[in-house]
Amino acid sequence: MTTEMLSARLTECGIPHDAELPGKILRYHELLMDWNTRMDLTAVTDEAEMIDKHYVDSLSALAVPGLIPENGSLIDVGTGAGFPGLPLALACPNLRVTLMDAQQKRLNFLQAVIDDLGVRNVTLVHARAEDGAQFPNHREKYDIAVARAVASLAVLSEYLLPYVKVGGKALCWKGPALMDELPQGRKAAFLLGGKVGEPVPVTFPGRDWQHLLLPVQKVAKTARQYPRKAGTPGKSPLGGNDKK
């Protein structure tokens, strides 16, 4: 893939970008492919599919005005290989981005990308989602908290909302299973000071993927008891039993 091809794909998907972004994304991709030969960073290896599934999908929120602030602070909780936080940081140089992950080896990869590209607006944090939210310098300090392909909406709410300032929002990248998760997710979000908004469909011309972006507004402070200790949100999600 060339920078021209990637630029055309971003434009086709309605994603605004400057002339430098495609080159940065492709260099990121080269580093990911190299590191992926030595550690498990992605199971997707077809280049065209990777470009859409990782980079274009991460940037898809920019196609919807108002979802991602141009300035302010963003935390990507459970960032893995950097999605969606690092592509957003590359596209929005005035956005202060924190990438958090529980595995140091993933952060080592991300540090290599940041160093190679000379990225100035990214900070890396080694912590589990439940633990990081209890750190005073992270709790309710962010304008937006994001996560992609991590957990059900009820669990994501407990992972993300404790990081968000009142008046900010969490943003979840979800698939079609979201519709089944909404009833429990709304209850969980309410307990955490959040209010679930309307899902925003994301389209990828030429793909039959069903992707949704779900904003959750932070309308009240999160009680100190949340998030619960590491592992508990996934084992016992807030809001009652999952819909069967």
VOLUMSE-773375 format. One record per residue (C-alpha): x, y negated, z negated. Coordinates in nm, 2 decimals. Last residue first. Example, Ala and Ser with C-alpha at 12.3 -4.5 7.8 and 13.67 -1.06 7.14 Angstrom:
2
ZANU       c1       c2       c3
ZANU     1.37     0.11    -0.71
ZANU     1.23     0.45    -0.78
END
This chain:
244
ZANU       c1       c2       c3
ZANU    -2.94     1.43    -2.69
ZANU    -2.91     1.08    -2.82
ZANU    -2.61     1.05    -3.05
ZANU    -2.70     1.07    -3.42
ZANU    -2.73     0.76    -3.63
ZANU    -2.61     0.40    -3.59
ZANU    -2.25     0.44    -3.69
ZANU    -2.04     0.72    -3.54
ZANU    -1.93     1.00    -3.77
ZANU    -1.63     1.19    -3.63
ZANU    -1.51     0.92    -3.39
ZANU    -1.56     0.64    -3.65
ZANU    -1.39     0.85    -3.93
ZANU    -1.06     0.91    -3.75
ZANU    -0.87     0.63    -3.92
ZANU    -1.05     0.49    -4.22
ZANU    -1.37     0.29    -4.17
ZANU    -1.37    -0.02    -3.96
ZANU    -1.55    -0.17    -4.14
ZANU    -1.58    -0.19    -4.52
ZANU    -1.50    -0.56    -4.50
ZANU    -1.83    -0.64    -4.34
ZANU    -1.80    -0.79    -3.99
ZANU    -1.88    -1.16    -3.96
ZANU    -2.19    -1.25    -3.76
ZANU    -2.29    -1.32    -3.40
ZANU    -2.01    -1.13    -3.21
ZANU    -2.15    -1.08    -2.86
ZANU    -2.12    -0.73    -2.71
ZANU    -2.06    -0.75    -2.33
ZANU    -2.10    -0.42    -2.13
ZANU    -1.92    -0.38    -1.80
ZANU    -2.06    -0.10    -1.59
ZANU    -1.91     0.15    -1.34
ZANU    -2.09     0.39    -1.12
ZANU    -1.84     0.52    -0.87
ZANU    -1.96     0.60    -0.51
ZANU    -1.66     0.43    -0.35
ZANU    -1.64     0.26    -0.01
ZANU    -1.70    -0.09    -0.16
ZANU    -1.63    -0.08    -0.53
ZANU    -1.92    -0.22    -0.73
ZANU    -1.94    -0.32    -1.09
ZANU    -2.28    -0.33    -1.26
ZANU    -2.31    -0.57    -1.56
ZANU    -2.48    -0.42    -1.87
ZANU    -2.70    -0.66    -2.06
ZANU    -2.59    -0.78    -2.40
ZANU    -2.53    -0.59    -2.73
ZANU    -2.54    -0.80    -3.04
ZANU    -2.26    -0.77    -3.29
ZANU    -2.21    -0.82    -3.67
ZANU    -2.08    -0.47    -3.74
ZANU    -2.42    -0.32    -3.85
ZANU    -2.58    -0.48    -3.54
ZANU    -2.32    -0.32    -3.31
ZANU    -2.39     0.02    -3.46
ZANU    -2.76    -0.01    -3.40
ZANU    -2.71    -0.13    -3.05
ZANU    -2.47     0.16    -2.98
ZANU    -2.72     0.42    -3.11
ZANU    -2.98     0.30    -2.86
ZANU    -2.73     0.23    -2.58
ZANU    -2.54     0.56    -2.56
ZANU    -2.77     0.73    -2.31
ZANU    -2.75     0.43    -2.07
ZANU    -2.37     0.42    -2.12
ZANU    -2.33     0.76    -1.97
ZANU    -2.33     0.59    -1.63
ZANU    -1.97     0.47    -1.69
ZANU    -1.82     0.21    -1.92
ZANU    -1.57    -0.07    -1.95
ZANU    -1.65    -0.24    -2.28
ZANU    -1.62    -0.61    -2.36
ZANU    -1.62    -0.74    -2.72
ZANU    -1.73    -1.09    -2.77
ZANU    -1.65    -1.43    -2.93
ZANU    -1.88    -1.66    -3.13
ZANU    -1.77    -1.50    -3.46
ZANU    -1.41    -1.40    -3.40
ZANU    -1.35    -1.06    -3.27
ZANU    -1.11    -0.80    -3.41
ZANU    -1.37    -0.63    -3.63
ZANU    -1.59    -0.60    -3.32
ZANU    -1.35    -0.36    -3.13
ZANU    -1.31    -0.02    -3.29
ZANU    -1.65    -0.02    -3.47
ZANU    -1.82    -0.12    -3.14
ZANU    -1.62     0.14    -2.95
ZANU    -1.75     0.41    -3.17
ZANU    -2.11     0.32    -3.11
ZANU    -2.05     0.26    -2.74
ZANU    -1.89     0.61    -2.70
ZANU    -1.51     0.64    -2.67
ZANU    -1.20     0.52    -2.49
ZANU    -1.26     0.47    -2.11
ZANU    -1.17     0.10    -2.12
ZANU    -1.14    -0.13    -2.41
ZANU    -1.16    -0.50    -2.47
ZANU    -1.16    -0.75    -2.75
ZANU    -1.24    -1.12    -2.68
ZANU    -1.19    -1.45    -2.86
ZANU    -0.96    -1.29    -3.10
ZANU    -0.87    -1.35    -3.47
ZANU    -1.15    -1.15    -3.65
ZANU    -0.89    -0.92    -3.81
ZANU    -0.56    -0.94    -3.63
ZANU    -0.32    -1.15    -3.85
ZANU    -0.49    -1.02    -4.16
ZANU    -0.42    -0.65    -4.07
ZANU    -0.74    -0.45    -4.13
ZANU    -0.83    -0.43    -3.76
ZANU    -0.49    -0.27    -3.69
ZANU    -0.58     0.03    -3.90
ZANU    -0.90     0.14    -3.73
ZANU    -0.76     0.08    -3.38
ZANU    -0.44     0.28    -3.45
ZANU    -0.13     0.07    -3.46
ZANU     0.18    -0.03    -3.25
ZANU     0.13    -0.38    -3.13
ZANU     0.26    -0.53    -2.81
ZANU     0.24    -0.91    -2.73
ZANU     0.17    -1.04    -2.38
ZANU     0.18    -1.40    -2.24
ZANU     0.54    -1.43    -2.12
ZANU     0.56    -1.15    -1.85
ZANU     0.90    -1.14    -1.69
ZANU     0.80    -0.87    -1.44
ZANU     1.07    -0.62    -1.54
ZANU     1.05    -0.71    -1.91
ZANU     0.67    -0.67    -1.92
ZANU     0.69    -0.34    -1.73
ZANU     0.96    -0.20    -1.96
ZANU     0.77    -0.32    -2.27
ZANU     0.46    -0.14    -2.13
ZANU     0.66     0.19    -2.10
ZANU     0.79     0.16    -2.46
ZANU     0.43     0.08    -2.57
ZANU     0.32     0.41    -2.42
ZANU     0.60     0.59    -2.61
ZANU     0.49     0.42    -2.93
ZANU     0.16     0.59    -2.93
ZANU    -0.12     0.43    -3.14
ZANU    -0.18     0.15    -2.89
ZANU    -0.24    -0.22    -2.90
ZANU    -0.19    -0.47    -2.61
ZANU    -0.23    -0.83    -2.72
ZANU    -0.30    -1.09    -2.45
ZANU    -0.28    -1.47    -2.47
ZANU    -0.46    -1.60    -2.16
ZANU    -0.29    -1.88    -1.98
ZANU    -0.12    -1.64    -1.74
ZANU    -0.46    -1.49    -1.62
ZANU    -0.40    -1.24    -1.34
ZANU    -0.10    -1.08    -1.50
ZANU    -0.27    -1.08    -1.84
ZANU    -0.58    -0.92    -1.69
ZANU    -0.36    -0.65    -1.52
ZANU    -0.20    -0.59    -1.87
ZANU    -0.53    -0.57    -2.07
ZANU    -0.74    -0.33    -1.86
ZANU    -0.56    -0.09    -1.87
ZANU    -0.20    -0.10    -2.01
ZANU    -0.08     0.26    -1.98
ZANU    -0.28     0.34    -2.30
ZANU    -0.45     0.02    -2.41
ZANU    -0.62     0.17    -2.72
ZANU    -0.75    -0.18    -2.82
ZANU    -0.69    -0.45    -2.56
ZANU    -0.68    -0.78    -2.75
ZANU    -0.76    -1.11    -2.59
ZANU    -0.69    -1.47    -2.69
ZANU    -0.78    -1.81    -2.55
ZANU    -0.75    -1.94    -2.20
ZANU    -0.91    -1.84    -1.87
ZANU    -1.19    -1.67    -2.07
ZANU    -1.30    -1.33    -1.94
ZANU    -1.68    -1.26    -1.89
ZANU    -1.76    -1.62    -1.79
ZANU    -1.79    -1.57    -1.42
ZANU    -1.82    -1.20    -1.31
ZANU    -1.55    -1.11    -1.05
ZANU    -1.29    -1.15    -1.33
ZANU    -1.44    -0.84    -1.50
ZANU    -1.33    -0.63    -1.20
ZANU    -0.96    -0.68    -1.29
ZANU    -0.93    -0.36    -1.48
ZANU    -1.13    -0.17    -1.21
ZANU    -0.90    -0.32    -0.94
ZANU    -0.59    -0.20    -1.13
ZANU    -0.68     0.14    -1.27
ZANU    -0.95     0.31    -1.06
ZANU    -0.91     0.11    -0.75
ZANU    -0.53     0.12    -0.72
ZANU    -0.52     0.47    -0.86
ZANU    -0.76     0.60    -0.59
ZANU    -0.55     0.44    -0.31
ZANU    -0.23     0.58    -0.46
ZANU    -0.35     0.94    -0.53
ZANU    -0.19     1.03    -0.86
ZANU    -0.47     1.01    -1.12
ZANU    -0.37     1.20    -1.44
ZANU    -0.22     0.89    -1.59
ZANU     0.04     0.81    -1.85
ZANU     0.17     1.16    -1.94
ZANU     0.55     1.13    -1.97
ZANU     0.86     1.18    -1.75
ZANU     0.72     1.17    -1.40
ZANU     0.46     0.91    -1.52
ZANU     0.75     0.67    -1.59
ZANU     0.82     0.64    -1.21
ZANU     0.46     0.62    -1.11
ZANU     0.39     0.36    -1.37
ZANU     0.70     0.16    -1.27
ZANU     0.58     0.15    -0.90
ZANU     0.23     0.05    -1.01
ZANU     0.36    -0.24    -1.21
ZANU     0.55    -0.35    -0.90
ZANU     0.23    -0.32    -0.70
ZANU     0.04    -0.53    -0.95
ZANU     0.31    -0.80    -0.95
ZANU     0.31    -0.82    -0.57
ZANU    -0.07    -0.84    -0.56
ZANU    -0.08    -1.12    -0.83
ZANU     0.16    -1.36    -0.66
ZANU    -0.08    -1.51    -0.40
ZANU    -0.34    -1.60    -0.67
ZANU    -0.64    -1.40    -0.75
ZANU    -1.02    -1.41    -0.75
ZANU    -1.19    -1.07    -0.76
ZANU    -1.49    -1.03    -0.53
ZANU    -1.43    -0.66    -0.46
ZANU    -1.34    -0.74    -0.09
ZANU    -1.10    -1.01    -0.22
ZANU    -0.93    -0.76    -0.44
ZANU    -0.90    -0.51    -0.15
ZANU    -0.77    -0.78     0.09
ZANU    -0.50    -0.88    -0.17
ZANU    -0.41    -0.51    -0.21
ZANU    -0.37    -0.47     0.17
ZANU    -0.16    -0.78     0.20
ZANU     0.06    -0.68    -0.09
ZANU     0.12    -0.35     0.09
ZANU     0.00     0.00     0.00
END
